[in-house]
Amino acid sequence: MSRVPWLLAWRWLADRPARSALLLGGYGLGVAVMIALLSVGDALLVQARDRDLASGGDVVLLPEGVDPAVLKVNGITGLYFTIPHAGFLVRDVLRGPRFGGEIAAVAPQLTRRLVYVRLRGRVLPADASAGIPSLDRAARAADAVPEARDSPRDEAWLHPPAGAFYDRIDHFHAPAGPRRDWAEWDYFTFEDPASGAYGYLTLLAGGEGRGTVLFRWREPGHGVLDVALPVPVRPGDLSLRTAAQRLGPARVWVEGKAYRITVADPRLWLDLRLVPAPGYWLPPIQMDADGVRSGYVVPVVRGWVSGTVRLRGVTHRLAGALGYHDHNWGTWRGVTWEWGEASSPGGAVLYGALHTDRASLSAGRPPVLFLWGSGERGGRGGFLGAAPIQRIGYDGWHPGPRVAGRRVQAPGRVTVVAGSGRDRMTLTLRVRDALGSLARPGKAFLQLRGEATLRGTLDGRPLLWRGPGVAETFVPVPPGPPASPSSR
């Protein structure tokens, strides 16, 4: 720099020292902020490449709605988010038949949870982290404890005993809201492959201490037989902690690795054993919308039923019948649904959509089709994935069963189209039989049964299997005089 600029600079400083000091201070602050920002940016880049940022692993799963960017500043450790049904995610999704061959290790963890410790009469806040030692080491988690061993509770989480597992997911619930709107029920359905006979059993507990045991039985070439046993719900009949329930003459409980279902009444005597297929289940789901609560869990997507049914003096014996069991709870006034399930040696499928009188209960979140499959090369079967449903369609309408003395229309085919990304699935149910009942004035409830076909692609591989299927939907009851009597 020449002499003239230096001279002008010194003259400016001497003439206005305060303004000059402010200018120099602001310039220095700006430079300092820029340096700090560049340092933070460099730290973010380093952390973004750090496998140990969130306790190790190549992939970190977050709860829905959490911005992955919070990981870059370790925000995930301070927000106390959790992933529901982590056991299902770890055991049945990430270590299941679809991804188990690609994922080397999975380690669920709780990180920096606030706890309070009582020490010598004082209560102190502390941070606590937890994991399962064997899984932490397998995933090379940064905070794995080298000498730790899995506790009995860790082992029970990894391999839950059947009784404790079903007790945890299949218990009854305390009513929420007006009791007269509350309903909760265990539901079983089965079909005998030898005779083609099938049945539905519902143990329903309504509000205000009322309950009903409902049974429907149908044999090819015969009319449907319905049994409805109104019963009171007494204190202690329904368990909020276990799967063991009693409703009048009916009982349900877990015996070993199977469900036992009995009904002892002069109008219906039933003793069945339902053995679930390992890996075929769906964890509890609860939705609250439009003033309606709906809860749903499927302990047995696919299973086998054996036992005896005695109805109107005739005894029916079942051996290896295809079975299914779910459990529903919530406020059901004004609620309808579209639901179905199908199963074969190649896998199983389940779908559902709930609606109120005013809107869909799944508004903003489309109904879902869930898929299970047999394991690769004869391995353990289990959960394969879920896809949003794009369409549920009915066609081939024809005169169906009589409801409230009037003939209602029934579909000849049900089509469910679902897909996400490269996964595309179409479930088609060709209806061979339809049972109807009056759901409420002007609305009939249809139970459809037939042959289901699943076609599509999963991870670019073709899907194709056939097997018996069941569907449920609601149709209007036509106005006018009752139809002339006829067989179903």
Secondary structure, DSSP 8 states (H G I E B T S, - for coil): --HHHHHHHHHHHHH-HHHHHHHHHHHHHHHHHHHHHHHHHHHHHHHHT-TTTTTS-S-----TT--GGGGGGTGGGTS----TTHHIIIIIIITSTTTTTT------EEEEEEEEEEETTEEEEEEEEEE-HHHHHHTT-TT--TT----HHHHHHHS--HHHHHHHHS------S-GGGEEEEEEEEEE-TTT--EEEEEEEEEGGGEEEEEEEEE-TTS--EEEEEEEE--TTSS-SSSS-EEETTEEEEEETTEEEEEEEETTEEEEEEEEE-TT--EEEEEEEETTEEEEEEEEEEEEEEEEEEEETTEEEEEEEEEEEEEEEEEE-TTEEEEEEEEEETTEEEEEEEEEESSSBTTTTS--EEEEEE--GGG---EEEEEEEEEEEEEE--EEEEEETTEEEEE-SEEEEEEEETTEEEEEEEEEEEEEEEEEETTEEEEEEEEEEEEEEEETTEEEEEEEEEEEEEEEE---SS-------
